[in-house]
Amino acid sequence: MGVNRRQFLLGGLGLAAAATTIGLTGCAPGSGGSGGGGGGGDGAVDLQMAWWGNDIRNKNTQAAIDAYMKANPNVKIAPQPGEFASYWDKLATQTAGGTSPDVIQMDMNYIAEYGNRQALLDVSKVDVSKFAEGTVDSGKINDQLVGINAGVNSALIFANPAIFEKAKMDLPDDTTWTWDSMIETSAEVAAKAGVPFGIVQAFASDAFFGAFLRQNGKALFTPDGLAFDAADAQAWFDLMVKAEKAKAIGTAQQISEEGSSGSGKAIDQAALATGKTAMQYYNSNQLPAVSTAAGSELALLRFPSLTGKATDRKAWYKASMLWSASAKTKNPDAVVALIDWWVNSPECAAINLTERGVPCNTEILAQIKPKLDKTQQAVVKYIEDIKPELADTPIAPPPGGGKLGDIMFRYQTDVLFNKSSSAEAAQKFVDELKSNLQG
């Protein structure tokens, strides 16, 4: 029987009670146990490496693994690729059973859950001296470095210029548009181009909800809980209803079928890739994969502001993902060496380029820039262009907060299907999220 993300968080299947048995909450970094790869008597090291991703990431990651093993013949790395939606349930099951992979691709939404349970190795020996300012602290939980930033990205909107051309419309000016004008533009392009959606997943995105809150002087989380209330959530839900009534985001059924930003369709089946929408929420590092799936050149658009000024967007640089390690690995030194190579090696950077985000190591970024294709260069340019629009980096969600997007989308769906008013749904959303945070 598996352990899902909520059961992991709440101590399901006796996780909390069994902590001393499985070593999850009491284990010391590198203390052994049954998790992770082992080492042979001949000095050989066996490691397991898990990540979620797309076809491009899988190909790049395997190429990097092969390169590392060729340079380090004593190290054998068993790959564990997966899909984002199922990745976390599998990892929770592995962690509860003491069999976590040695190297874990980690997300900001879940690093506090695992870090606070002492399930992650202290990786402070990884060299981060050449990382850009502000890119290291993302991996710190309780003043311990348990995640190394794999790359910088930012939440944004991908637009298909061909759909706008079909509608005989120019791309919107993303430095001046507001949430209301985003809705108007989305409704207009959907109608004129004859596509089901003008924009997809903008309101189902916890990142965009967080941006909306920040622009209103709030935030998603404090270190101890929620930083917003039901009235704030209702304002966001009401904006979504306005978009649905304007026919900017599709029908309730269509929205439900596309899913939330965190657990929606695979990239090649998503609305933007299949020509069903003019715009869709994504993160900047996903541009190469989404462009490949869509078979066309896509444009990068900023998310809107309340005032129509890009400098008021309260944007931020996000760790696209992080490299963490199991606290139960039998080979902590080998794990640290692998992660260090991943973020500081020109060879690895030349393989992965910007697929996991813009490299944090500024020297590495300078070295790979000439190797970037047009799409990858667009990602780097976007990250550099938005520097004047950045505000403080949001904190990592506290344990239980990583499911905010999925919970929000469930209650939004109730509103769209007229099963609940926006006020009722917003209150239930906040109540459930608070319950999750309290464990």
N, C-alpha and C positions, 0 to 999 in steps of 0.2 A: 504493500500500500504506500503510495507516495505522500509527500508532505508538500502542500501548496504554500504560496507565499504568505497567506494569512495565517496558516497553521504554524509556519516557521516563526512569524512575528509573535503570535500569541502563546507560543509554547505548546502547540498542538501535538497530539500523539505522545504526550508525556515528555516533550522536549525539555521543559524546564526541570522537571523532576529527575530526568535522566542525565542532566548535565554532567554530573560527576562521573557517570558511567561512560558517556561518549566523549567527554573532554571538550565540549563545545564552549561552555562559559568558564571553565577553569583551566583550560590548556595554556601552557606557555608557548610562545612562538618557537616552532621547530622542535616541539617536545615529543614528536613521534606519534604513536597511536596507529590506527589503521588507515588514516587518510593519506592521499597523495601517492606519488611514485616512490620507489625504493632505490637503494644503491646496492650494486653487486659487490662481491668480495674482490673483484678485479679492478675496482675503482669506477666501474660503469655507473651511470646515474640515469634513472628512468623518471621522466616527468610527464605529467598530464597537463594539457593547456586547453582551456575552454573559452569559447567566444561565441557571440551571436553575430549574424551578419548576412550579407548578400553574396551573390556569386563572385563579384569582383573581390570583396573582402576575403572570401574563402580562398580564392586563388592566390591572392597576394600573401595571405597569412601562411598558407602551406609553402609557398616559395621561400618566405623568410625562415620558416622552421627548417626547411631543407638546407638553406644556406648556413644556418647556425650549427646544425648537426654536422655538416661537412667540415666546418672550422673547428668543431669540438667533437671529435669522434667518440669520446667517452660518454656523451650525452645523447639519450634517446628521448624524443618528445612525441607523445601520443596525442594527436589532435582530437578535440571534442567540439566541432562546430555545431551551431544550433540556430533556431529561429527565436527572435526576441520574445514572442508570446509564451513559448514553452520553456525558455531558458531558465527562468527564475524558479519555476516549480521544481525543475530538475535539480537546480543548485541547492534549493532548500532541502530537498530529499537527501542529496549527497552530504550536505553539511550536518543534518540531523543524524545521519548514519556514520559520520566520521570518515567519509570517503570523498571529501572535496577535492577537486583538481588542484594540482600544485599552483598553477598560474590561472588566475580568474580575470576575465574581462568584466569590469565592474561598472555600474551605472551610478550616477549621482543620486538617483532616487532610492537606492538601496544600500549605499555604502555605510550609512549610519546604523541600519539594522544589523548588518554583519559586524561592523566595527565595534558597536556597543556591546555585542555579545562575545567579544574577544575571539571571533572566528577568523580574523585576518592577521597576517604576519606584519610585524613592524618592518617596513622596507626603507627605513631612513638611510641605509647604506647606499642606496641608489644615488648616483651623482646627478643632482639637479642644479648645479652651480651655474649652468648656462641657460637655464629656463628663463623665459620672459617674466617680468615682474607680475605677480598676481596669479601665476599659473600653478604654483605648488600647493597652496593652502587648501585647494579643493579636496585633496586627499587626506586631510588631517581630521581625525575624530578623537576628541578628548586629548588634544595636543600630541597625538601619536600619528605618524605618517603611515597610513595603511592603504594608500592608493596613489599611484603615480599617474599624473595627467597624461593621457595618450595623445591628446591633440585638442586644439581649441576650435570650437564652432559657435554658431549663434542661431537662434530660432528665427525663421524667416518664411517667406512665401516663394515658391517656385511658380513661374507663369509660363504658359506656352504661347509664344508670340503668334504661332499659326492660328490659334483659336481667335485671338484678337484681330488678326488680319481677316479671318473669315467674317467676323462681326463688323469689319470696317471701322475698328476702333484703335486708337493708340494705347500703348501700355500706360497704366496710371503713373502719375508722378509720386513715387514712394517717399519723397522727402516732404510732401505737403498733405498727404491724404490722412483722413481721420477714420475712426471705426465706422462712422455713418457713411462716409464716402466710399469706403471699401465695400459696404453692403450695396450701395447704389451702383457702383461699377460692376460688381459681381452679378447683380440682377440684370443689368443691361447687356453684358457680354453673353450671359446664358441665353437670354431671349433672342438676341440678334444672331448668335452663332448656332442656335438650335441644339445646345448641349444640356444635359440634365442639371449640371451644377455650374455656378459661377466660381465658387470657391468651396473647397472640401477641408473639413477637420479644423478650421480656424477656431470654432467655438468649442470643439471637443479637445482642444490642446490645453494641458495644464500650463505650458509655457506662455501661451497667449493670455490665458486667464491671469497668470502671474504678472505679465506685463501690464494688463488692464488695471490690476490692483495697485501696482507700483506707480502708475500714472495718477492714481487717485490717492496717493499717500499711504497706501497699505502694503501688504506683502502676503505671501502664502503662509510662511511659517516664522515663528520665533524658535529659539533653541528648545523651548519647552512645550510648544503647542501651536495652535492656529494663530495667524496674525490678521484674520478677517472674520467677519460674522455673516449671518444669514442674509442681511440686507445687501451686503457686497455681492454675495453669490446670486441673489435675485436680480440685481442690476445686470449681471453678465447673462443670466438666463433670459431676461427680457430682451436684451440685445440680440440674442440668438433667435428668439421668437420673431422679432422684427425682421431679421434676415430671412427666416423661413417664409413669412407672409409676403415678403418682397420677391420670393422665388429666386433668392440669391444662393441658397445652399441646398436646394433639392427638397423633395418631400420627406416626411417623417420616415417612411419606409426606406427610401434611398439613403438617407443619412444613417439609419440603423444598419443597413447592409454594409456601408463603408467602414463602420466601426470607429473607435476612438483613435487618437493619434498614437497611443502606445500599444494597441492591440488590434489594429485594423488589418487590412489585406496586405499580402506580400507586395513588394514594390511593383513587380511586373503585372499585377492584377489590379493595382490601385487606379483610381479615376484618372489621374494625370497621365499615367502610362498608357491607358486604354482610350485616351481622347475624349473622355466624358466630362472634363472640367477644364476651365481656363487657368485655374490657380489651385494650389494645395499647400497646406502647412508641411514644412520639413525642417531639418537642420542643415546648415550650410555644407557640411562634409558629405552629405548624401547626394550632392549634385551629379558626380560622375555616374553613380549607379542609376539614379532616376533618369538622367539624360539617356543613358544606354537603353533602359527599359522603354522609354518613350520614343526612342528613335529620332529625336529631334533636339535642337539646341533650345535650352530653357533660359529664362531670365530670372535673376535674383531680385526680389523686392523686399524692402523693409516691412516689418509689421507696422500698423498705423499708430498714431498718437491721438490724444484727446484734443490737442490744440492745433494740429496740422503743421507742427514743427518737428522735424526729425530729431533735433537736439532735446526735445521733451519726451522722447520715447522711453527713457529709462532702460535702454538696452544693456546687455551684459555679455561677457565672454563666458561660455560654458565649457566645462571639460566634456568633450564629446563622449568620452568614456575614460575609464582609468584601468591601470594594471594593478591588480591586487594579488595576494597569495594566501593560501590556506595556512592558518596558524599551526596546523597539524602536519605540514609537509615534513618529510624525513630529510629533505635536502635544502634547507633554507639558504645556504650560501650559493648553491647552484641556481636557485630561483631568483635571488637578487641579481646574480650575474646575467641571467637571461633577460630580466626586465631592464637592467641597465643597458644591455646591448640594444634592446628594442627601441629605447628612446634616445640613445646617444650614438648609435652606429650609423655612419654614412651609408653602409651597405644595406642595412635594414630600411633606412629612410628612402633609398633609391627604389626599393621594391614597393613600399606601401604608399609613398608620396603623401597626398592629402586625404586619403580615403577615410582615415580615422580622425580627421581634423587637421588643422594647420599645426605642424610640429611646434612644441613649446621651446625646444632647444633652438635658440636664435641662430647659432652657427650652422646647425643642420638645415634649417629653413633656407638660409642663404645658399647653401650648397645644392639643394634640390630645385631651387627656383628655375634654373635654366632647363631642367628636365621636365617641367610641368607642361601638359598640353593646355589647350585653350580653356577647357572647362575647369581644370585645376587652378589655372592662373586666375580665373574669375572668382574662385572661392577665396584665394589669398587676397586678391584686390578688395573683395567685399569686407573681409575681416579687417583689413587696414583702413578702409574708407569709413567704417562706423566708429572709429576710436573717439571722435568728438561727441558721440551720442551715448557713450557708456556711462552707466551709474554704478553703484556698488554691486558686487556680485552677490546674488542670493545665497543664503546658507543651504547646506544639504538638508533635505527633508528629514525630520527626526524619525525614529523608528515608527513605522505604520503610515508615514506620509507618502511613501512611494506609490501607493495605489490611488492617490488623489484623482488622477486623470480618469481612470476606469470607473471609479465611484461617481465622479461628476457626470460622466457620459451616461451612466445608467439612469440617473435622475433627470438629466436633460431629455433622454428618450421618453420618459414618462410624461414630461411636459409636451413634447412634440406630438405624442399620441393622445393628448388630452386626458391622460389618466391622473394628472395632478396639475395644480396651479403652479406658477413659477415660485410663489411664496412658500407653498407647502413643500415643494421639491427642494428648494434651497435650504429650508430648515432641516429636512431629513438628511440632506447631503452633509451639512455641517455637523449634525448630531452623529452620523455614522463615522465621519472622519475623526471626530473627537474621541469616539469610542475606540477606534483603531489606534489612535495615538496613546491612549491610556493603557492599551494592552489588555 
